[in-house]
Structure formats: C-alpha cells, structure tokens
Amino acid sequence: MPTKKKESTKPRVGAALIKEVCRRIRVARAYWDAHNNRACRGEREKAMALYETLTEAEREKVPQVLRVWLRYRSEKYFGDERTPPGGGKSM
C-alpha cells in the first residue's frame, strides 16, 4: 500500500498560497462535475478558508473563472439559506 503524503506544517504564503487556492477550487469543480456533492462541499470550504486569507492584490491573481465559480457555488448552493446536507431524508 502506498504511503500517504504528509501535509507541510509550514503555512503557505505568496505564490504557493495562490497556487493552493487555485488547486483546491479546481478539485472542487471536478467533484462538482462528477456529482460528488459531499466531497465538493469539503474542498470548497477548504478553498474558501484559504481564499479568505489572501490579500486583495493576491485575490486578483486567482483566475477570474475560478473566483466566479467559487462565489457562485458558495452563494447559490452552499449559502446559509440552503438546507443542510442530510436534512431532506424522511421515511
């Protein structure tokens, strides 16, 4: 069995942080396209947490397509007005 990669304990800054935010958004988009909503939600939350740490100048370096996708999905599908996952099941 292959070993798991350990995440770096050092916080990312600068270009590495921007690259990680873009990667997380792309992964979330891939999960969304595959209709894997639970995984998409987790990756989107991680991407949003990292995105919130960026300065305004750094946010401009994130491609607009990714920023729009993140904002659109955040508001429309994962906003406070939405029903939380697992709440719609009834027997």
Helices and strands as residue ranges (DSSP letters): H 15-33, H 37-53, H 56-61, H 64-76
